[in-house]
Amino acid sequence: MRRRSTDVAVALLFVVLSIGMTWPLVRNLTRAVSDFGDPYLNACYLDWDIYAATHPGTRLFDAPVLYPHRNALAFSEHLCGLAVFAAPLRWLGAGPITAANILWILGFAFTGFGTYVLGRMVTGSAGAGIVAGIFAAFVPWRFGQLSHLQIAWAGWLPLMIAALLHFGRQRTWRNAAIFGAVFFMNGWTNLHFFVLGSFAIALSTPIVLRRDDRAYLKIAASTAVAIVMLLPFLLPYRAAMKQYGMRGNVAETRQYSATARDWLYVPDANRFYAPQQTDDGPDEPERLLFPGYLAPLLAAAAILMLGRRIGDAGWIGILWTALGFFGSFGLNGWLHSLLFNALGVFRGIRVPARWAVIAYVGIALLAAIGVHALARVRVVYALLAAALLFELHAAPIRWYLAPRDTPAVYSWLRTAPMRGGVAHLPFGNAVDEYLYMLHETAHHRPMLNGRGFVPPSTAAITALAQKDPIPDALMDHLEVSKCSLLIVHADRVIGAGDFLRHQVANGRLVFIRRFDGGTLGDYVFAVRKNEPDAKPGPTDVVQRYLGGVRERSAIPIGYVEVASPLVRGRLLLGGWAIAPGGVAKVTLWFQHHTIAIPAVLGPRPDVAKAFSAYAPFEVTGFGVNVPRRPDVVREETDYEIEITGRDGSSTLLADRWLTWTP
């Protein structure tokens, strides 16, 4: 009973530590993202996993992206092992970004707690387990992976070792089943961890079981059951690799293969080591692998002090550290190259540098043994834990803010009549594609856009859509790809004017309707070949758009014209704002929408002339002139512009970061 209460207290401790080490994430759960890329993909796929599981007849791996390709979910991590934890959050009303952010905090905490369980099991000391858990959870490399949610959830790896050791002590079918359950969850949560962890645990098994044939039978049986249960989540990847040539790019695998010197660099987020290191490290965050000094020193102490008396757990720690270190070299080293050529499953490993996670678990295990051997009083554990937190901390972290509002066109798509998929212009730009995936959570309709592995036919559409002007040949590809609707985001698309005029004139595109969105609006066209029954919308609206006339929006709009990411002394920001009925105020928000500075409004006749659909009093310029940074504003801060109309409606322009020095 006492041990259980200790475990609960330690679990809560790691939640608190995770909140502190990711600060200020917890203050901005509804909108915070590490960047405007993969966090949107994570939110999209978590949402889709839950949607598919709760809507009978929906095929999970036919995710609504990169349509019409089958098994599109296999173009990235499926995240099903995380969706089971996200589902209750979504059902309780959390949005896609909120659910993902809560999982980030819980993922750090789970990794720390899982390592604590292993360390406590091996040493009998909760203090040693906590020290090991702090290292494993907050190793600097993990903070360079804040766009990859599955990376946070590494707790199944140490628990897999713990389950094996537990089975080694009591070799029952029940304990073998526990090992199988942990093995399954590791594979269900992260594909890289599944492949790399399975190899490492397979080599670890003889250390624990020696020559006990019956024990091997039990472990093999439980593992086989777990693999069978994983097959529905693995076979689509095999099908995608075979059909589309996915993961066949050796150059990409080599790009994400580490070198020995990569183990000397940390991500820029680390507050202790990053300011001291040179700027000649690898460009890829995946390859910034330095684990700090303290944990490896504790691991070395375990080896030096105990020698051959280090025990089975110690030998497993040494094995995992060596495997992870040499494996991280990928195609630059012998281990991964051997596996890459011998076993097809290793060809699916896009980032060999992630072998480092195996090394981190090994170092954490040895560190637990080392600190237990060194510590004579409890205060030593506390001091080492505090030292690790200081060495590894990255907070406050630079979090960006995702859009607050969902554009109206995405809500309309939820029930829009369509037989095929929807395509968005612009097409293929990374920032736009990720944003489409975020807004996919509002409608769940298939779209030709998306990120991850890009199949050849999608790449062909991208090549045409990014030409200026866009050639008429794009229309052939849209028709063949079963595109039903084409949504043109007018304020971002480039070179689409002639293409749209030609296709509307020859009847291949039919204008449906316009929605407010951005500064110029979103225009929806039906592809006549795939939607022969589409009802045309107002011709005057499309003619004005194709003629370059800006329509009137029912929501405030605006644009930042004067801005710099690096400010010294005086801050100058300026732009224009428009609102039906007039602009009441424009506010500059700092530090995740917590500190407000009002902008000065003034006339902008040039903008009023360009937006002739508005009365002159509805158009205004705005400016912010601050002589010096207020003390309450941090040197590195984000900012947003909020435009509020006289009717109380408001629009937030895109979140940006700046560095504001004296």
Sequence and secondary structure as in RCSB ss.txt:
>XXXX:A:sequence
MRRRSTDVAVALLFVVLSIGMTWPLVRNLTRAVSDFGDPYLNACYLDWDIYAATHPGTRLFDAPVLYPHRNALAF
SEHLCGLAVFAAPLRWLGAGPITAANILWILGFAFTGFGTYVLGRMVTGSAGAGIVAGIFAAFVPWRFGQLSHLQ
IAWAGWLPLMIAALLHFGRQRTWRNAAIFGAVFFMNGWTNLHFFVLGSFAIALSTPIVLRRDDRAYLKIAASTAV
AIVMLLPFLLPYRAAMKQYGMRGNVAETRQYSATARDWLYVPDANRFYAPQQTDDGPDEPERLLFPGYLAPLLAA
AAILMLGRRIGDAGWIGILWTALGFFGSFGLNGWLHSLLFNALGVFRGIRVPARWAVIAYVGIALLAAIGVHALA
RVRVVYALLAAALLFELHAAPIRWYLAPRDTPAVYSWLRTAPMRGGVAHLPFGNAVDEYLYMLHETAHHRPMLNG
RGFVPPSTAAITALAQKDPIPDALMDHLEVSKCSLLIVHADRVIGAGDFLRHQVANGRLVFIRRFDGGTLGDYVF
AVRKNEPDAKPGPTDVVQRYLGGVRERSAIPIGYVEVASPLVRGRLLLGGWAIAPGGVAKVTLWFQHHTIAIPAV
LGPRPDVAKAFSAYAPFEVTGFGVNVPRRPDVVREETDYEIEITGRDGSSTLLADRWLTWTP
>XXXX:A:secstr
 HHHHHHHHHHHHHHHHHHHHTTTGGGGTTTEESSSSHHHHHHHHHHHHHHHHHSTT  TTS SSSTT TTGGGG
S   HHHHHHHHHHHHTT  HHHHHHHHHHHHHHHHHHHHHHHHHHHHS HHHHHHHHHHHHH HHHHTTTT HH
HH  THHHHHHHHHHHHHHS  HHHHHHHHHHHHHHHHH HHHHHHHHHHHHHHHHHHHTT HHHHHHHHHHHHH
HHHHHHHHHHHHHHHHHHH TT  HHHHHHT   GGGGG   TT SSSGGGS S S S GGG     SHHHHHHH
HHHHHHGGGGHHHHHHHHHHHHHHHHHTTGGGSHHHHHHHHH GGGGG S GGGGHHHHHHHHHHHHHHHHHHH 
SSHHHHHHHHHHHHHHH   S   EE  SS  HHHHHHTT   SSEEEEES S HHHHHHHHHHHTTT   BS  
 SS  HHHHHHHHHHTSSS  THHHHHHHHTTEEEEEEETTT  S HHHHHHHHHTTSEEEEEEE  TTT EEEE
EETTT TT     HHHHHHHHTT     SS EEEEEE  SEEESSEEEEEEEE TT EEEEEEEETTTTEEEE E
EE  HHHHHHSTTS GGGEEEEEEEESS  TTS SEEEEEEEEEETTS EEE   EEEEEE 
